[in-house]
Each structure stands twice: as C-alpha cells, then as structure tokens.
C-alpha cells in the first residue's frame, strides 16, 4: 500500500487517469508534464553545475519521482518523498567560500532565465518548457521568505549583505538533513552565544531548538544549551503552525535536560498537526513521563516504525531521534 502512494506510482496513476478522463487532451497532458519537469530539472541542474564547478560536493538532486544520488558513487533511484517532488538540490555541508555558495544559488535562476528563451520557438513542447522556466525564474529570483521557506533570491540577498545569523541558521538547517559525523556540532557554542546576544526571528527559533536538542542527546552539550534554552523559552513564534511545533520542542528539551514533562505544556500541543516523527516521539515520551508507563510498548513500537521508514539510517535526524529509545 505504501508503494502504491509513492511519487512514482502516484505520477503514473495520475497521468493514466487524466488520459482516460480526457482522451482528447492526452498529448497536452503528457507534453505539459514533461515540459514542467524538464524546466524544474534544468533549474536544479543549474544549482548543481554551478556548485560543482566551484568545488561544492553534491549529495543528491531530485526531480519529480527521480533521485540522482551522488553519495557512495553516482546512481539513480526513485524518490520516495512527496515533499521533494517539486525538485530540490542538496550539497554536503563544509566551509565553502562565500563566492562558491553565491554561484550555486545564482546557477538555478540563471539556467531558468536561459530556458525561457525557448518561447522564441513556436513549438508546443518548447512553449510549455519556456513558460515554466520563466515562471521558475521569477518565483525564485524574487527575495521571499515564507516562514523559513526561502527563495534563491532571498538567500542571495542575505549572502550579499553578510547576514551572519541567517547564514548560521541555514547551515543548521542543512546539517539536520545530512549524515551525522564528528563535525556536525562544531558550531554549538557559536550558536548558543549568538542566541544569547541576538533577537532570533520566528522562523529560525524551531530550527535552533531542534539543533540544540540533537546536540544534547548525541553530544551532551548541556551547560551551553541550558543557558540558550532559557533564552529561547521567551521567544514564542507568532504563527499557529510554528507555535505548535515550538511547544512540542520545548517539551522534548525539557525531557532531555530535566527528565520530566509538563502536563500543562503538553496540553497546548496539537499532535495531529505535527510531523510523524515529532508526533510519535511526544506520544512515546508522554507514556514515559505522564502516563506512568501506560501504553509504553505500543507507543515505543510506533516511534520505532516511523524511524525505520526513513531511507537514510545514518542521517543526523534518525541518529538523534534513536537516542530517545535508549
């Protein structure tokens, strides 16, 4: 059943149904899908190519249901995560020169701009590709930050003005998605010092909290994190989605630092609006600290099943979350 709803099966099934329901528009649907995906692929390839030329090591590039994986040798596989269906490029975190990262960010929109010149050719497929490329160029080059979802233009702007807090947050965000290694938490002290002396924007708060939680459970950075935790508890995000996630992280950090859970704080969290990992983690921890072990076996099993469903077992996320089961 899980494979049936994978991006690959979903795409094939969706196109198949459209071709049956609208037989007269079969060619339009097929050309439209291929044109859009090619435009997305070209955009992400622009990021990859600009980064590769400047010495930035790629991790993977996803377009639709196809994942180009560069770890442990290049290989192509299916993308199993709908979240990344629209296209994404990830690279290995390291201390790259600012110009290299800037080139990587510019590469995507630049390729999309060049792709829009396909509109000069009066061919249906190229027209779709051209309009898609033009739309991608406009959408990504305009500086936009929507609750932490930042366009290429916004990242370019922050890099040009040398916003150190934003660049530090971006590094944390990328590290949370990559493999855990001995260099992962080198910046914990710097992050804690930054939090203590600066006002952290709402969209950064949850990333900082999650990063510090993982630092605690894996590295044991207790003293520094404890001080930063006290500062972060006074920074409540303004929107309901991030506020709900924020409360769930406060509960988790409270368990990590003090081995207890506040029932009042737990009551503020809407579990249904959390991601699966956060939801199952809180359900498991609540059985440990609020329900005196009631339903502990079932909640632990559910938490383990969610973690085991992730493809990358060596990622920081999986390695850190497993510590709650120890």
C-alpha positions in Angstrom: 0.0 0.0 0.0 2.9 2.3 0.8 4.4 1.8 -2.6 1.1 2.5 -4.3 1.2 6.0 -2.9 4.9 6.6 -3.7 5.7 9.5 -6.1 6.4 7.2 -9.0 3.2 5.2 -8.7 1.2 8.4 -7.9 2.5 10.1 -11.0 1.8 7.1 -13.3 -1.6 6.6 -11.9 -2.5 10.3 -12.0 -1.4 10.6 -15.7 -3.2 7.4 -16.6 -6.5 8.6 -15.1 -6.2 12.0 -16.8 -5.6 10.3 -20.2 -8.7 8.2 -19.7 -10.9 11.0 -18.4 -9.7 13.5 -21.1 -8.8 11.4 -24.1 -8.8 14.4 -26.4 -6.1 16.2 -24.4 -3.7 13.3 -24.0 -0.9 14.9 -25.9 -1.4 18.2 -23.9 -1.1 16.4 -20.6 2.0 14.4 -21.5 3.8 17.3 -23.1 2.7 19.6 -20.2 4.1 17.2 -17.5 7.4 16.6 -19.4 7.8 20.3 -20.1 7.3 21.3 -16.5 9.6 18.5 -15.1 12.3 19.4 -17.6 12.1 23.0 -16.6 12.4 22.0 -12.9 15.3 19.6 -13.7 17.1 22.3 -15.6 16.8 24.7 -12.7 18.1 22.2 -10.2 20.9 21.2 -12.6 21.9 24.8 -12.7 22.4 24.8 -9.0 24.4 21.5 -9.3 26.6 22.6 -12.1 27.5 26.0 -10.6 28.2 24.4 -7.3 30.3 21.5 -8.8 32.4 23.9 -10.9 33.1 25.8 -7.7 34.1 22.8 -5.7 30.9 22.2 -3.8 30.2 18.5 -3.3 26.7 17.3 -4.2 24.6 15.0 -2.2 21.5 14.5 -4.4 19.3 16.1 -6.9 15.6 15.3 -7.1 13.2 16.0 -9.9 9.7 14.5 -9.6 10.0 10.8 -8.8 13.6 10.6 -9.9 16.5 11.0 -7.4 20.1 11.4 -8.7 22.2 10.3 -5.7 25.9 11.3 -5.6 26.8 9.6 -2.3 29.0 6.5 -2.5 29.2 6.8 -6.2 26.6 8.2 -8.6 23.4 6.2 -9.0 19.8 6.9 -10.0 16.9 5.8 -7.8 13.3 6.6 -7.1 12.4 9.5 -4.9 10.1 8.2 -2.1 9.3 11.6 -0.5 6.4 13.7 -1.9 7.8 16.7 -0.1 10.7 16.9 -2.6 8.6 16.1 -5.7 8.8 19.7 -7.0 12.6 19.5 -7.2 15.5 20.0 -4.8 19.3 20.0 -4.8 21.3 19.3 -1.7 25.1 19.6 -1.2 27.5 18.4 1.6 28.0 21.0 4.3 31.5 22.4 4.6 33.3 25.7 4.9 32.9 26.7 1.3 33.9 30.2 0.2 31.1 32.7 0.0 31.6 33.1 -3.7 31.1 29.4 -4.3 27.8 29.3 -2.5 26.7 32.5 -4.2 27.5 30.9 -7.6 25.5 27.8 -6.6 22.5 29.9 -5.7 22.6 32.0 -8.9 23.0 29.0 -11.1 19.4 27.8 -10.8 17.6 31.0 -11.7 20.2 31.8 -14.4 19.5 28.5 -16.2 15.8 29.1 -15.8 16.2 32.5 -17.4 18.1 31.0 -20.4 15.4 28.3 -20.6 12.7 30.9 -21.0 14.2 31.8 -24.4 12.6 28.6 -25.7 9.5 30.7 -26.1 11.1 32.1 -29.2 10.4 28.8 -30.9 6.8 28.2 -31.9 6.7 24.5 -30.8 4.2 23.3 -28.2 6.6 21.4 -26.0 9.2 24.2 -26.0 6.5 26.8 -25.3 5.5 24.9 -22.2 9.1 24.5 -21.2 9.8 28.2 -21.8 6.8 29.4 -19.8 7.7 27.0 -16.9 11.3 28.2 -16.9 10.2 31.9 -16.9 7.8 31.2 -14.0 10.6 29.4 -12.1 13.0 32.3 -12.7 10.6 34.9 -11.5 9.4 32.8 -8.5 13.0 32.0 -7.3 14.8 35.3 -8.0 12.4 37.5 -6.0 13.6 37.6 -2.4 10.8 35.8 -0.5 10.9 34.3 3.0 7.7 32.4 3.9 8.0 31.1 7.5 11.6 29.9 6.7 10.9 28.7 3.2 13.4 31.0 1.4 13.7 31.6 -2.3 17.1 31.6 -4.0 16.8 35.4 -4.3 16.3 35.8 -0.5 19.4 33.6 0.2 21.4 35.5 -2.4 20.4 38.8 -0.7 21.4 37.5 2.7 24.7 36.3 1.5 25.5 39.6 -0.2 24.7 41.6 2.9 26.6 39.0 5.0 23.8 38.3 7.5 25.7 36.0 9.8 22.6 34.9 11.8 20.8 33.8 8.7 23.9 32.0 7.3 24.3 30.2 10.6 20.6 29.2 10.6 20.9 28.0 7.0 23.9 25.9 8.0 22.0 24.3 10.9 19.0 23.6 8.6 21.2 21.8 6.1 23.1 19.8 8.8 19.8 18.5 10.2 19.1 16.8 6.9 22.5 15.2 6.4 24.6 12.4 7.7 25.8 12.6 11.3 29.6 12.9 11.7 32.1 14.2 14.2 32.0 17.7 12.6 28.2 18.1 12.9 28.1 20.0 16.2 31.3 22.1 15.9 29.2 25.3 15.9 27.1 24.6 19.1 29.0 27.1 21.2 28.8 29.7 18.5 25.1 29.1 18.0 24.4 29.4 21.8 26.4 32.6 22.0 24.6 34.0 19.0 21.2 33.2 20.5 22.1 34.8 23.8 23.1 38.1 22.3 20.7 38.5 19.4 17.0 38.5 18.7 16.2 35.4 16.7 13.4 35.7 14.0 10.4 33.5 14.5 11.2 31.2 11.5 14.6 30.4 13.0 13.5 29.5 16.5 12.4 26.0 15.9 15.5 25.1 13.9 17.7 26.4 16.7 15.7 24.4 19.3 15.8 21.2 17.3 19.5 21.6 16.6 20.3 22.1 20.3 18.1 19.1 21.3 20.1 16.9 19.0 23.3 18.3 20.3 22.2 17.4 23.8 21.1 13.8 23.1 24.2 13.0 20.9 27.0 15.2 22.2 25.8 16.1 25.7 26.3 19.9 25.3 24.3 20.5 28.4 25.6 23.7 30.0 25.7 25.9 26.9 22.3 24.5 25.8 20.7 25.0 29.2 21.6 28.8 29.0 20.3 29.1 25.5 17.1 27.1 26.4 16.2 29.7 29.0 16.5 32.5 26.3 14.6 30.5 23.7 11.7 29.9 26.1 11.0 33.6 25.9 10.9 33.7 22.1 7.5 32.4 21.0 6.7 32.2 17.3 3.8 34.3 16.2 2.0 31.9 13.8 0.0 29.0 15.0 1.8 26.3 13.0 5.3 27.2 14.2 4.0 27.9 17.8 2.6 24.3 17.9 5.9 22.8 16.8 7.7 25.2 19.2 5.7 23.8 22.2 6.5 20.2 21.1 10.2 21.0 21.1 10.1 22.7 24.4 8.6 19.6 25.9 11.3 17.4 24.3 14.1 19.7 25.5 12.6 19.7 29.0 12.7 15.9 29.0 16.3 15.9 27.7 17.5 18.5 30.3 15.4 17.8 33.3 14.0 14.3 32.8 10.4 15.5 33.3 7.4 16.6 31.2 5.0 19.4 31.9 1.4 18.3 31.6 0.3 21.9 31.1 2.7 22.4 28.2 1.8 19.1 26.7 -1.9 20.1 26.7 -1.0 23.1 24.4 0.3 20.8 21.6 -2.0 19.6 18.8 -0.4 16.3 17.9 -2.3 15.9 14.7 -0.6 19.0 13.2 2.9 17.7 13.9 5.1 15.7 11.5 5.1 11.9 12.1 8.4 11.8 14.0 7.5 14.6 16.4 4.1 13.2 16.9 5.3 9.6 17.7 8.2 11.0 19.9 5.8 13.0 22.0 3.3 10.2 22.4 6.2 7.9 23.5 7.6 10.4 25.9 4.2 11.2 27.4 3.7 7.5 28.2 7.1 7.6 30.0 6.6 10.8 32.0 2.9 11.5 32.2 1.1 8.1 32.0 3.4 6.1 34.2 4.3 3.6 31.5 0.8 3.1 30.3 0.7 2.1 26.5 4.6 2.4 26.6 5.2 -0.7 24.4 2.8 0.3 21.7 4.0 3.9 21.6 7.6 2.8 21.5 6.9 0.4 18.7 5.1 3.1 16.7 8.0 5.5 17.2 10.5 2.9 16.0 8.4 2.1 12.9 8.4 5.8 11.9 12.2 6.0 12.2 12.7 2.7 10.4 10.6 4.1 7.4 13.4 6.6 6.6 15.7 5.5 3.9 18.8 7.2 5.2 19.6 5.5 8.5 22.8 7.4 9.0 21.2 10.9 8.9 21.5 13.2 11.9 17.7 13.2 12.3 17.5 9.4 12.6 20.6 9.0 14.7 19.4 11.7 17.2 15.8 10.5 17.4 17.0 7.0 18.2 18.6 8.3 21.4 15.1 8.8 22.9 14.7 5.0 22.7 17.9 4.2 24.5 
